[in-house]
Amino acid sequence: MVRALCILIITLVAAQITTIAQTIYEVTSSKMTIAGTSNLHDWESNVTKVQASGDVTVEGNTLKSINNLTVTIPVSGIKSSKGSVMDRRTYSALKSDQHTNITYKLSKVTAIEKSGADYTLKTSGSLTVAGVAKTISMDVKGKVLSDGSLQFEGARKIKMTDHGIDPPTALMGTMKTGDEVTISFSVKMSRSNNSASAGK
């Protein structure tokens, strides 16, 4: 009876530790750009709205695992440095009337490598743009900040045609954008007020 009670107590304590360690994090600040080229000049658009939520395991100040992560980018929040004309071209190319969001869903983290206070995460996930999903791999830099929040940074080149997108044109077709674009991001994520363990 005493042994059974001890096992029960240990199990409850272990479950409570897991609940504390596995926490839902959400974006509190972000900087993201989409940059490309054209036959006339380079261009860049700012992503003004980024929504993300993930279940992350942190022990002390050590990042142990990312159990799941979903990122949503409203297409309407993409703003070009070239103004509203380019914005309209971008929204049309991304088929925003049918697909209002760009989404990324993490499939797995194959490695977490620590160097000093920094981490390199080797990831794989599904990126959906204009309704077409493609699996991409990406190395992401991570850090656990002094306030307990998480910082992630990275960049990834993609081809628009891989997602069935015709690169936008302008000026009666005299300006033609290149197929390849670079998505760069720096995102800070903090514990959600509604955080719950992955097991719930």
FENSULSUL-V74377 format. One record per residue. N is the residue number from 1. PHI is phi as a letter, one per 20 degrees, with the letter a starting at -180 (none if undefined). PSI is psi in degrees with one decimal (none if undefined). Layout:
n:N phi:PHI psi:PSI
n:N phi:PHI psi:PSI
This chain:
n:1 phi:none psi:-46.2
n:2 phi:f psi:-41.0
n:3 phi:f psi:-42.6
n:4 phi:f psi:-39.7
n:5 phi:f psi:-39.9
n:6 phi:f psi:-42.6
n:7 phi:f psi:-41.4
n:8 phi:f psi:-44.1
n:9 phi:f psi:-45.0
n:10 phi:f psi:-41.2
n:11 phi:f psi:-43.2
n:12 phi:f psi:-41.0
n:13 phi:f psi:-43.9
n:14 phi:f psi:-40.5
n:15 phi:f psi:-38.8
n:16 phi:f psi:-39.9
n:17 phi:f psi:-42.5
n:18 phi:f psi:-41.0
n:19 phi:f psi:-39.8
n:20 phi:f psi:-42.2
n:21 phi:f psi:-39.4
n:22 phi:e psi:110.0
n:23 phi:c psi:144.6
n:24 phi:e psi:126.9
n:25 phi:d psi:145.3
n:26 phi:c psi:157.6
n:27 phi:f psi:131.4
n:28 phi:d psi:-23.5
n:29 phi:b psi:152.6
n:30 phi:b psi:153.2
n:31 phi:c psi:121.1
n:32 phi:b psi:137.5
n:33 phi:c psi:154.8
n:34 phi:c psi:116.7
n:35 phi:c psi:144.8
n:36 phi:b psi:-171.1
n:37 phi:c psi:167.2
n:38 phi:b psi:175.0
n:39 phi:f psi:-9.7
n:40 phi:d psi:-42.3
n:41 phi:a psi:160.2
n:42 phi:f psi:159.9
n:43 phi:b psi:160.5
n:44 phi:b psi:137.7
n:45 phi:d psi:141.5
n:46 phi:e psi:137.6
n:47 phi:e psi:107.0
n:48 phi:e psi:-13.8
n:49 phi:c psi:121.2
n:50 phi:c psi:124.8
n:51 phi:d psi:131.8
n:52 phi:b psi:145.7
n:53 phi:b psi:134.6
n:54 phi:b psi:152.4
n:55 phi:e psi:111.6
n:56 phi:c psi:138.1
n:57 phi:d psi:117.9
n:58 phi:c psi:129.1
n:59 phi:d psi:113.1
n:60 phi:m psi:-119.4
n:61 phi:d psi:21.3
n:62 phi:d psi:125.2
n:63 phi:f psi:116.8
n:64 phi:e psi:-42.0
n:65 phi:a psi:156.5
n:66 phi:d psi:110.9
n:67 phi:e psi:-32.5
n:68 phi:a psi:156.8
n:69 phi:b psi:132.2
n:70 phi:c psi:131.7
n:71 phi:c psi:134.4
n:72 phi:c psi:129.0
n:73 phi:c psi:110.0
n:74 phi:f psi:126.8
n:75 phi:g psi:-35.5
n:76 phi:f psi:-14.8
n:77 phi:e psi:4.4
n:78 phi:e psi:119.8
n:79 phi:c psi:125.7
n:80 phi:e psi:147.6
n:81 phi:f psi:-12.9
n:82 phi:e psi:0.4
n:83 phi:o psi:-174.4
n:84 phi:f psi:-29.1
n:85 phi:f psi:-46.5
n:86 phi:f psi:-37.1
n:87 phi:g psi:-47.7
n:88 phi:f psi:-39.3
n:89 phi:f psi:-41.7
n:90 phi:f psi:-47.9
n:91 phi:f psi:-38.9
n:92 phi:f psi:-44.9
n:93 phi:f psi:-36.1
n:94 phi:e psi:1.3
n:95 phi:l psi:47.6
n:96 phi:f psi:-20.2
n:97 phi:f psi:-25.3
n:98 phi:d psi:-32.6
n:99 phi:c psi:95.1
n:100 phi:f psi:-16.5
n:101 phi:c psi:148.8
n:102 phi:e psi:133.3
n:103 phi:c psi:151.0
n:104 phi:c psi:131.5
n:105 phi:c psi:119.2
n:106 phi:f psi:132.2
n:107 phi:e psi:-46.1
n:108 phi:a psi:155.4
n:109 phi:d psi:113.5
n:110 phi:e psi:-19.1
n:111 phi:a psi:144.7
n:112 phi:c psi:110.4
n:113 phi:d psi:127.0
n:114 phi:d psi:134.4
n:115 phi:c psi:104.6
n:116 phi:m psi:-125.7
n:117 phi:e psi:-2.3
n:118 phi:d psi:155.9
n:119 phi:c psi:147.2
n:120 phi:d psi:120.3
n:121 phi:d psi:125.9
n:122 phi:e psi:116.7
n:123 phi:c psi:161.0
n:124 phi:b psi:138.9
n:125 phi:a psi:178.8
n:126 phi:d psi:120.0
n:127 phi:d psi:122.5
n:128 phi:d psi:118.1
n:129 phi:c psi:130.1
n:130 phi:l psi:32.5
n:131 phi:n psi:-0.7
n:132 phi:d psi:121.5
n:133 phi:e psi:134.8
n:134 phi:c psi:141.6
n:135 phi:e psi:128.9
n:136 phi:c psi:148.2
n:137 phi:d psi:150.3
n:138 phi:b psi:137.9
n:139 phi:e psi:128.7
n:140 phi:c psi:134.8
n:141 phi:e psi:134.3
n:142 phi:c psi:159.4
n:143 phi:b psi:141.0
n:144 phi:e psi:116.8
n:145 phi:e psi:166.4
n:146 phi:f psi:-26.3
n:147 phi:e psi:6.1
n:148 phi:n psi:-6.3
n:149 phi:f psi:170.8
n:150 phi:d psi:141.5
n:151 phi:d psi:129.1
n:152 phi:c psi:136.9
n:153 phi:c psi:148.3
n:154 phi:a psi:176.0
n:155 phi:b psi:147.9
n:156 phi:b psi:129.8
n:157 phi:e psi:136.5
n:158 phi:c psi:159.3
n:159 phi:d psi:131.1
n:160 phi:f psi:-37.9
n:161 phi:f psi:-22.6
n:162 phi:f psi:-23.8
n:163 phi:d psi:19.9
n:164 phi:m psi:24.4
n:165 phi:d psi:130.3
n:166 phi:e psi:120.1
n:167 phi:g psi:131.8
n:168 phi:f psi:150.2
n:169 phi:c psi:163.2
n:170 phi:b psi:176.7
n:171 phi:l psi:53.5
n:172 phi:l psi:31.5
n:173 phi:n psi:-1.3
n:174 phi:f psi:-24.0
n:175 phi:d psi:121.7
n:176 phi:c psi:126.1
n:177 phi:e psi:152.7
n:178 phi:f psi:159.4
n:179 phi:f psi:-34.8
n:180 phi:e psi:133.6
n:181 phi:c psi:157.1
n:182 phi:d psi:122.4
n:183 phi:e psi:119.7
n:184 phi:d psi:142.4
n:185 phi:b psi:150.7
n:186 phi:c psi:115.9
n:187 phi:c psi:133.3
n:188 phi:d psi:130.9
n:189 phi:c psi:136.1
n:190 phi:c psi:162.5
n:191 phi:g psi:133.2
n:192 phi:f psi:146.1
n:193 phi:f psi:-23.1
n:194 phi:d psi:25.1
n:195 phi:g psi:141.4
n:196 phi:b psi:159.1
n:197 phi:f psi:157.7
n:198 phi:f psi:-24.1
n:199 phi:f psi:-8.0
n:200 phi:e psi:none
